[in-house]
């Protein structure tokens, strides 16, 4: 377990938060590829590595650009039906959904 932060509950929260936010800037696979060696070097436990996986996975729900599949689906929907989903319309659902997911994952990693 990473021990440079005194409270063990801060670690999953920080890993989740950093992975969700950084996954908005770079894709989640490169993020994990970059973040994993750092966590391993710091002596991360398997629980902390699962936290990284969880955070990078739910990051795609936050904004349209959080996952390439979001963009592909929205583009195909526009081509087929002419309907579009704006960044703000997606965010109205994505932000609360991601916050709920973060809370559930955080509680899970604190309990187990």
VEXTI-540372 format. One record per residue: x, y, z of N, C-alpha, C, O, CB in turn; residue number from 1. Coordinates in nm, 3 decimals. Glycine has a CB too. Layout:
% VEXTI-540372
NODE       nu       nv       nw      cau      cav      caw       cu       cv       cw       ou       ov       ow      cbu      cbv      cbw  seq
NODE        X        Y        Z        X        Y        Z        X        Y        Z        X        Y        Z        X        Y        Z  NUM
...
END
This chain:
% VEXTI-540372
NODE       nu       nv       nw      cau      cav      caw       cu       cv       cw       ou       ov       ow      cbu      cbv      cbw  seq
NODE    0.084   -0.119    0.000    0.000    0.000    0.000    0.088    0.124    0.000    0.192    0.128    0.065   -0.095    0.000    0.122    1
NODE    0.046    0.224   -0.073    0.118    0.351   -0.075    0.105    0.416    0.062   -0.006    0.429    0.114    0.065    0.445   -0.188    2
NODE    0.218    0.457    0.119    0.214    0.506    0.257    0.254    0.652    0.272    0.268    0.699    0.386    0.302    0.422    0.341    3
NODE    0.273    0.725    0.165    0.317    0.864    0.179    0.204    0.957    0.221    0.231    1.072    0.255    0.377    0.912    0.050    4
NODE    0.080    0.912    0.219   -0.033    0.990    0.269   -0.085    0.918    0.392   -0.106    0.797    0.388   -0.146    1.006    0.159    5
NODE   -0.107    0.990    0.500   -0.140    0.926    0.627   -0.273    0.853    0.626   -0.281    0.741    0.678   -0.142    1.029    0.735    6
NODE   -0.376    0.910    0.570   -0.509    0.848    0.572   -0.525    0.754    0.454   -0.509    0.794    0.339   -0.619    0.956    0.570    7
NODE   -0.556    0.628    0.482   -0.567    0.530    0.375   -0.686    0.557    0.284   -0.689    0.507    0.171   -0.579    0.391    0.434    8
NODE   -0.785    0.635    0.328   -0.901    0.664    0.244   -0.870    0.771    0.140   -0.940    0.780    0.040   -1.018    0.708    0.330    9
NODE   -0.768    0.852    0.162   -0.730    0.954    0.065   -0.673    0.893   -0.061   -0.689    0.949   -0.170   -0.629    1.048    0.126   10
NODE   -0.607    0.779   -0.048   -0.539    0.719   -0.163   -0.637    0.676   -0.272   -0.620    0.717   -0.387   -0.457    0.599   -0.118   11
NODE   -0.740    0.595   -0.241   -0.835    0.561   -0.347   -0.904    0.683   -0.405   -0.928    0.690   -0.526   -0.940    0.465   -0.295   12
NODE   -0.936    0.780   -0.322   -1.002    0.902   -0.370   -0.912    0.978   -0.467   -0.958    1.024   -0.571   -1.041    0.992   -0.252   13
NODE   -0.785    0.990   -0.433   -0.691    1.062   -0.521   -0.669    0.987   -0.652   -0.664    1.048   -0.759   -0.557    1.084   -0.450   14
NODE   -0.654    0.855   -0.643   -0.632    0.776   -0.765   -0.754    0.786   -0.855   -0.741    0.804   -0.976   -0.602    0.628   -0.731   15
NODE   -0.875    0.775   -0.797   -0.997    0.788   -0.876   -1.007    0.925   -0.941   -1.033    0.937   -1.061   -1.120    0.763   -0.789   16
NODE   -0.987    1.028   -0.863   -1.000    1.164   -0.913   -0.898    1.195   -1.023   -0.934    1.249   -1.127   -0.984    1.263   -0.798   17
NODE   -0.774    1.160   -0.999   -0.670    1.186   -1.099   -0.696    1.108   -1.227   -0.681    1.162   -1.337   -0.532    1.151   -1.043   18
NODE   -0.736    0.982   -1.213   -0.758    0.901   -1.334   -0.878    0.951   -1.414   -0.875    0.949   -1.537   -0.778    0.754   -1.296   19
NODE   -0.984    0.995   -1.347   -1.101    1.047   -1.419   -1.066    1.178   -1.489   -1.100    1.198   -1.606   -1.219    1.069   -1.321   20
NODE   -0.999    1.267   -1.419   -0.967    1.397   -1.479   -0.865    1.386   -1.592   -0.882    1.447   -1.697   -0.914    1.491   -1.372   21
NODE   -0.760    1.309   -1.571   -0.658    1.296   -1.675   -0.708    1.216   -1.795   -0.660    1.235   -1.907   -0.534    1.230   -1.619   22
NODE   -0.804    1.128   -1.773   -0.860    1.052   -1.885   -0.943    1.140   -1.977   -0.978    1.099   -2.087   -0.946    0.937   -1.833   23
NODE   -0.974    1.261   -1.933   -1.043    1.356   -2.020   -0.945    1.422   -2.117   -0.984    1.468   -2.224   -1.116    1.462   -1.937   24
NODE   -0.819    1.426   -2.078   -0.716    1.490   -2.160   -0.647    1.392   -2.254   -0.620    1.424   -2.370   -0.614    1.557   -2.072   25
NODE   -0.620    1.274   -2.203   -0.563    1.167   -2.286   -0.652    1.045   -2.271   -0.723    1.033   -2.171   -0.414    1.135   -2.245   26
NODE   -0.649    0.958   -2.364   -0.733    0.839   -2.360   -0.699    0.755   -2.237   -0.588    0.762   -2.185   -0.715    0.756   -2.489   27
NODE   -0.794    0.676   -2.193   -0.773    0.601   -2.069   -0.665    0.493   -2.080   -0.600    0.463   -1.980   -0.902    0.537   -2.027   28
NODE   -0.645    0.434   -2.196   -0.541    0.332   -2.210   -0.401    0.393   -2.195   -0.321    0.341   -2.118   -0.554    0.262   -2.346   29
NODE   -0.369    0.502   -2.266   -0.238    0.564   -2.242   -0.222    0.616   -2.099   -0.113    0.614   -2.043   -0.216    0.678   -2.341   30
NODE   -0.332    0.663   -2.041   -0.325    0.711   -1.903   -0.281    0.598   -1.811   -0.191    0.616   -1.729   -0.460    0.767   -1.857   31
NODE   -0.345    0.483   -1.824   -0.310    0.369   -1.740   -0.166    0.326   -1.766   -0.093    0.292   -1.673   -0.406    0.252   -1.764   32
NODE   -0.126    0.327   -1.893    0.012    0.289   -1.928    0.114    0.384   -1.864    0.224    0.341   -1.829    0.029    0.289   -2.080   33
NODE    0.079    0.511   -1.849    0.168    0.608   -1.787    0.162    0.606   -1.635    0.264    0.620   -1.567    0.136    0.746   -1.837   34
NODE    0.041    0.590   -1.582    0.016    0.598   -1.438    0.057    0.469   -1.366    0.101    0.475   -1.251   -0.132    0.626   -1.413   35
NODE    0.044    0.355   -1.431    0.073    0.225   -1.370    0.217    0.212   -1.320    0.237    0.170   -1.207    0.044    0.116   -1.470   36
NODE    0.317    0.247   -1.400    0.454    0.234   -1.348    0.480    0.322   -1.226    0.554    0.284   -1.135    0.554    0.270   -1.457   37
NODE    0.418    0.440   -1.224    0.436    0.529   -1.109    0.375    0.466   -0.983    0.438    0.467   -0.878    0.372    0.665   -1.136   38
NODE    0.254    0.414   -0.995    0.192    0.351   -0.879    0.268    0.227   -0.836    0.282    0.201   -0.716    0.047    0.315   -0.911   39
NODE    0.316    0.150   -0.932    0.394    0.030   -0.900    0.522    0.067   -0.827    0.560    0.002   -0.730    0.426   -0.050   -1.028   40
NODE    0.589    0.171   -0.874    0.712    0.217   -0.810    0.686    0.262   -0.666    0.771    0.245   -0.579    0.773    0.332   -0.891   41
NODE    0.569    0.320   -0.643    0.535    0.366   -0.508    0.484    0.253   -0.420    0.452    0.274   -0.303    0.429    0.475   -0.516   42
NODE    0.476    0.131   -0.475    0.435    0.015   -0.395    0.285   -0.001   -0.383    0.235   -0.046   -0.280    0.493    0.026   -0.259   43
NODE    0.212    0.036   -0.487    0.066    0.027   -0.483    0.020   -0.118   -0.467    0.080   -0.210   -0.523    0.005    0.087   -0.611   44
NODE   -0.084   -0.134   -0.390   -0.144   -0.267   -0.371   -0.236   -0.298   -0.488   -0.263   -0.212   -0.572   -0.222   -0.274   -0.237   45
NODE   -0.284   -0.421   -0.493   -0.377   -0.458   -0.600   -0.507   -0.378   -0.589   -0.569   -0.347   -0.690   -0.407   -0.610   -0.597   46
NODE   -0.547   -0.345   -0.469   -0.667   -0.261   -0.448   -0.648   -0.123   -0.511   -0.740   -0.070   -0.573   -0.697   -0.247   -0.297   47
NODE   -0.531   -0.066   -0.496   -0.503    0.065   -0.555   -0.494    0.058   -0.707   -0.532    0.152   -0.776   -0.374    0.123   -0.497   48
NODE   -0.445   -0.053   -0.758   -0.440   -0.070   -0.903   -0.581   -0.090   -0.959   -0.611   -0.044   -1.070   -0.351   -0.190   -0.941   49
NODE   -0.668   -0.158   -0.884   -0.808   -0.172   -0.927   -0.877   -0.037   -0.925   -0.966   -0.011   -1.006   -0.883   -0.273   -0.836   50
NODE   -0.837    0.049   -0.833   -0.892    0.184   -0.827   -0.857    0.261   -0.953   -0.939    0.335   -1.007   -0.841    0.259   -0.702   51
NODE   -0.735    0.245   -1.000   -0.693    0.307   -1.126   -0.778    0.257   -1.242   -0.823    0.335   -1.325   -0.544    0.280   -1.154   52
NODE   -0.800    0.127   -1.247   -0.882    0.068   -1.354   -1.024    0.123   -1.350   -1.081    0.156   -1.453   -0.884   -0.086   -1.343   53
NODE   -1.080    0.132   -1.230   -1.218    0.182   -1.215   -1.228    0.327   -1.259   -1.318    0.364   -1.334   -1.265    0.167   -1.070   54
NODE   -1.136    0.410   -1.213   -1.140    0.552   -1.247   -1.123    0.578   -1.395   -1.192    0.662   -1.452   -1.033    0.625   -1.172   55
NODE   -1.031    0.506   -1.457   -1.009    0.528   -1.600   -1.125    0.475   -1.684   -1.150    0.523   -1.794   -0.879    0.462   -1.645   56
NODE   -1.195    0.376   -1.632   -1.310    0.319   -1.704   -1.431    0.412   -1.700   -1.494    0.436   -1.803   -1.347    0.183   -1.646   57
NODE   -1.463    0.465   -1.583   -1.583    0.550   -1.573   -1.559    0.690   -1.628   -1.654    0.767   -1.644   -1.629    0.560   -1.428   58
NODE   -1.435    0.724   -1.657   -1.404    0.856   -1.710   -1.473    0.883   -1.842   -1.502    0.999   -1.874   -1.254    0.871   -1.728   59
NODE   -1.501    0.780   -1.919   -1.569    0.797   -2.047   -1.711    0.847   -2.034   -1.770    0.893   -2.132   -1.569    0.668   -2.120   60
NODE   -1.767    0.839   -1.914   -1.904    0.886   -1.892   -1.912    1.036   -1.867   -2.020    1.094   -1.879   -1.964    0.814   -1.776   61
NODE   -1.801    1.099   -1.833   -1.804    1.239   -1.790   -1.838    1.335   -1.905   -1.935    1.410   -1.896   -1.670    1.277   -1.730   62
NODE   -1.759    1.333   -2.011   -1.781    1.421   -2.126   -1.775    1.339   -2.254   -1.725    1.227   -2.254   -1.676    1.535   -2.130   63
NODE   -1.826    1.395   -2.362   -1.824    1.327   -2.492   -1.682    1.283   -2.527   -1.661    1.171   -2.574   -1.881    1.418   -2.602   64
NODE   -1.585    1.370   -2.506   -1.447    1.341   -2.545   -1.376    1.246   -2.450   -1.261    1.211   -2.473   -1.369    1.468   -2.556   65
NODE   -1.443    1.204   -2.344   -1.383    1.112   -2.247   -1.360    0.973   -2.302   -1.278    0.898   -2.248   -1.469    1.103   -2.126   66
NODE   -1.430    0.937   -2.408   -1.411    0.806   -2.471   -1.434    0.820   -2.621   -1.528    0.885   -2.666   -1.508    0.699   -2.410   67
NODE   -1.347    0.758   -2.697   -1.360    0.764   -2.843   -1.492    0.703   -2.889   -1.549    0.748   -2.989   -1.242    0.691   -2.909   68
NODE   -1.540    0.602   -2.818   -1.666    0.539   -2.857   -1.783    0.636   -2.850   -1.877    0.626   -2.929   -1.694    0.418   -2.768   69
NODE   -1.779    0.731   -2.756   -1.884    0.832   -2.748   -1.891    0.913   -2.878   -1.999    0.934   -2.934   -1.860    0.927   -2.628   70
NODE   -1.777    0.956   -2.925   -1.770    1.036   -3.047   -1.820    0.956   -3.167   -1.896    1.007   -3.249   -1.625    1.085   -3.072   71
NODE   -1.777    0.832   -3.177   -1.818    0.745   -3.289   -1.969    0.724   -3.290   -2.031    0.735   -3.396   -1.746    0.609   -3.280   72
NODE   -2.027    0.696   -3.177   -2.172    0.673   -3.168   -2.250    0.799   -3.204   -2.348    0.792   -3.278   -2.211    0.625   -3.027   73
NODE   -2.207    0.913   -3.152   -2.277    1.039   -3.180   -2.266    1.075   -3.328   -2.363    1.121   -3.387   -2.221    1.153   -3.092   74
NODE   -2.149    1.055   -3.388   -2.133    1.082   -3.531   -2.222    0.991   -3.615   -2.284    1.037   -3.711   -1.987    1.065   -3.572   75
NODE   -2.230    0.864   -3.580   -2.316    0.771   -3.654   -2.463    0.806   -3.637   -2.540    0.794   -3.732   -2.291    0.628   -3.608   76
NODE   -2.502    0.848   -3.518   -2.640    0.890   -3.497   -2.674    1.012   -3.581   -2.784    1.021   -3.636   -2.665    0.919   -3.348   77
NODE   -2.581    1.106   -3.591   -2.602    1.225   -3.675   -2.620    1.186   -3.821   -2.708    1.239   -3.889   -2.485    1.322   -3.660   78
NODE   -2.537    1.095   -3.870   -2.544    1.053   -4.010   -2.676    0.982   -4.041   -2.735    1.004   -4.146   -2.427    0.961   -4.043   79
NODE   -2.720    0.898   -3.949   -2.839    0.816   -3.975   -2.970    0.890   -3.953   -3.064    0.875   -4.030   -2.837    0.694   -3.889   80
NODE   -2.975    0.970   -3.847   -3.102    1.033   -3.812   -3.102    1.185   -3.827   -3.208    1.247   -3.834   -3.139    0.999   -3.671   81
NODE   -2.984    1.244   -3.832   -2.975    1.389   -3.838   -2.980    1.453   -3.700   -2.956    1.574   -3.687   -3.086    1.444   -3.923   82
NODE   -3.009    1.374   -3.599   -3.011    1.425   -3.462   -2.869    1.431   -3.407   -2.784    1.350   -3.441   -3.100    1.337   -3.371   83
NODE   -2.847    1.528   -3.322   -2.715    1.540   -3.261   -2.728    1.552   -3.110   -2.835    1.584   -3.057   -2.638    1.661   -3.318   84
NODE   -2.621    1.525   -3.043   -2.613    1.538   -2.899   -2.498    1.634   -2.872   -2.383    1.604   -2.903   -2.593    1.398   -2.827   85
NODE   -2.528    1.749   -2.813   -2.425    1.849   -2.791   -2.340    1.813   -2.669   -2.377    1.727   -2.588   -2.487    1.988   -2.773   86
NODE   -2.228    1.881   -2.659   -2.138    1.861   -2.546   -2.212    1.886   -2.414   -2.197    1.810   -2.319   -2.015    1.954   -2.558   87
NODE   -2.292    1.991   -2.410   -2.362    2.027   -2.286   -2.476    1.931   -2.255   -2.501    1.900   -2.139   -2.416    2.169   -2.296   88
NODE   -2.545    1.882   -2.356   -2.651    1.782   -2.334   -2.590    1.654   -2.277   -2.645    1.594   -2.185   -2.727    1.752   -2.465   89
NODE   -2.478    1.612   -2.333   -2.410    1.494   -2.282   -2.365    1.516   -2.138   -2.379    1.428   -2.053   -2.289    1.458   -2.372   90
NODE   -2.311    1.635   -2.111   -2.258    1.668   -1.979   -2.366    1.671   -1.872   -2.339    1.639   -1.756   -2.187    1.801   -1.983   91
NODE   -2.488    1.709   -1.908   -2.599    1.713   -1.811   -2.623    1.576   -1.749   -2.660    1.566   -1.632   -2.727    1.763   -1.878   92
NODE   -2.601    1.472   -1.827   -2.616    1.336   -1.776   -2.481    1.282   -1.730   -2.473    1.213   -1.628   -2.675    1.244   -1.885   93
NODE   -2.376    1.312   -1.803   -2.244    1.255   -1.775   -2.185    1.297   -1.642   -2.128    1.215   -1.571   -2.151    1.293   -1.883   94
NODE   -2.199    1.423   -1.607   -2.140    1.471   -1.481   -2.205    1.405   -1.360   -2.134    1.349   -1.277   -2.153    1.624   -1.471   95
NODE   -2.339    1.409   -1.346   -2.398    1.343   -1.230   -2.373    1.191   -1.229   -2.349    1.133   -1.123   -2.548    1.369   -1.226   96
NODE   -2.379    1.130   -1.347   -2.356    0.986   -1.355   -2.214    0.950   -1.309   -2.195    0.854   -1.234   -2.379    0.937   -1.499   97
NODE   -2.116    1.028   -1.353   -1.978    1.003   -1.313   -1.959    1.028   -1.164   -1.887    0.952   -1.098   -1.882    1.090   -1.394   98
NODE   -2.020    1.132   -1.110   -2.009    1.159   -0.966   -2.069    1.046   -0.884   -2.013    1.007   -0.782   -2.078    1.291   -0.931   99
NODE   -2.183    0.995   -0.927   -2.245    0.882   -0.857   -2.154    0.759   -0.865   -2.133    0.690   -0.765   -2.386    0.849   -0.917  100
NODE   -2.101    0.732   -0.984   -2.009    0.619   -1.000   -1.885    0.635   -0.912   -1.839    0.539   -0.850   -1.967    0.605   -1.146  101
NODE   -1.830    0.757   -0.906   -1.714    0.782   -0.821   -1.746    0.752   -0.675   -1.667    0.689   -0.605   -1.666    0.926   -0.835  102
NODE   -1.860    0.797   -0.630   -1.901    0.773   -0.491   -1.917    0.624   -0.463   -1.871    0.575   -0.360   -2.032    0.847   -0.461  103
NODE   -1.982    0.552   -0.554   -2.003    0.408   -0.535   -1.868    0.336   -0.532   -1.844    0.254   -0.444   -2.092    0.351   -0.649  104
NODE   -1.781    0.367   -0.627   -1.648    0.303   -0.629   -1.569    0.338   -0.504   -1.503    0.251   -0.446   -1.570    0.345   -0.753  105
NODE   -1.574    0.463   -0.462   -1.500    0.503   -0.343   -1.549    0.428   -0.220   -1.468    0.378   -0.141   -1.513    0.654   -0.321  106
NODE   -1.679    0.419   -0.204   -1.734    0.342   -0.092   -1.693    0.196   -0.100   -1.659    0.135    0.001   -1.886    0.354   -0.090  107
NODE   -1.697    0.139   -0.220   -1.656    0.001   -0.238   -1.511   -0.020   -0.196   -1.480   -0.114   -0.123   -1.675   -0.041   -0.383  108
NODE   -1.422    0.070   -0.241   -1.281    0.052   -0.209   -1.250    0.083   -0.062   -1.152    0.032   -0.008   -1.196    0.140   -0.299  109
NODE   -1.332    0.164    0.002   -1.313    0.189    0.145   -1.360    0.068    0.226   -1.293    0.027    0.321   -1.391    0.317    0.190  110
NODE   -1.476    0.011    0.188   -1.532   -0.102    0.262   -1.449   -0.229    0.241   -1.423   -0.304    0.336   -1.676   -0.127    0.218  111
NODE   -1.410   -0.253    0.118   -1.337   -0.376    0.088   -1.193   -0.342    0.070   -1.111   -0.431    0.044   -1.391   -0.447   -0.037  112
END
